[in-house]
Amino acid sequence: MSRITLLRGARQLVTLAGSSTPRRGAAMNEIAVIPDGALLIVDGKIAQVGPSRRVEHLALARQAEEIDATGHTVIPGFVDCYTRLLCGPLRWSVEPASSGVLETCRTVRSYSAQRLELEGRKRLRQFVRTGTTTLEASCGYGLDEATELKALRVLHALDNRPLSVVPSYFGASHTAPEFLDSPEGYLQLIRNEILPLIAARHLCRDFQISSEFPAGTVDEVVAEARQAGFNVHVHTRSRVDFPNAATLRGLDRLTDIAGAALANLLVLTPGINFRNGDSQYAPARQLIDAGAAVALASGFDHLSCPSSSIPIILSIACTQMGLTPAEALTAVTVNAAAALNASARVGSLEAGKQADLLILGCGDYRDIPICFGMNLISAVIRGGEQIYPMMEMT
């Protein structure tokens, strides 16, 4: 028997309906708000979206369990398209994050799969509380074959418990301790041994690499990984000439606005700048004005950005980077889903998509970036199931 839910009476139902390709430039302001909106959910998927007066009179709606969202805003669940979920223990330090890489590497290598999974489960609960329903997750601190493959298996085990977890390999984040005198040699190890193993065992389809490695070797690895079927994501502060990259990430020292605007998708991580006390954020306003497709991510990492809160990222984006609330919301839903090749499933509230949504304890989606540090999320629903307890809705 089908499980049917009717959510009705939302003061704002923000659907983000429209193109599932990354939204560029002015299109990032198009978020499709339905006043007094309703959703009909059947077996975890959205069956109907529209005004309450229409949806609640459908035949299926008469059989539904009802959620009264009167006075509340309903938006798609957040998609966090870059996190290092398995990143070792939290370290308090006022030093740059890079100073703790080798120590974190030693710690993560010592962890059993059970220890990694336990820490991952704890962190996923933090993401749920602030509205994330899908996230990309990597380790990137093992910096060797055994640890990184173990981490990828753990990430598979964490999928759907309770979030959608998209595993990603970020072994090319730093040079492994054994290769400090030969960064090129480390990338050759990744290219010749680790990536083929990951592909053969179907552990992930996403590969991340830092452009801080020697440029020629980076270009070779990016091209070959793409040819091998990986979605390649390049972390770069300023360089943008990576035609084989699915996304470019970081870009906080970017000067070539026009060149970057031509890229497939840009993933900005302002939480990292905020944590480091760095006021030079990526030029998001200029990029969008130039026609770029921009996504935002938490960049969660106990060294560089120990926060899982997408609402905080929205606040930073609007107050420090010049985005409108609509653009920022697009960046953590539709465009973030596109960064994970998940647009067919998540990122907007449309018929046929997974019923991943947030019920906010406010009447306007623009309250999210305004109320920084406050959690306005009353309920998180993923696949039609409530995964974050409904708070009293008054």
PyMOL commands that set and color helices and strands:
alter all, ss='L'
color gray80, all
select helices_A, chain A and resi 25-29+52-55+60-63+97-110+113-129+145-158+177-179+183-200+215-227+257-261+270-275+284-289+310-320+325-331+334-339+367-370
alter helices_A, ss='H'
color red, helices_A
select strands_A, chain A and resi 4-14+33-42+45-51+65-68+73-76+78-80+132-137+164-172+206-210+231-236+247-250+266-268+294-296+357-360+377-382+385-388
alter strands_A, ss='S'
color yellow, strands_A
deselect
rebuild
show_as cartoon
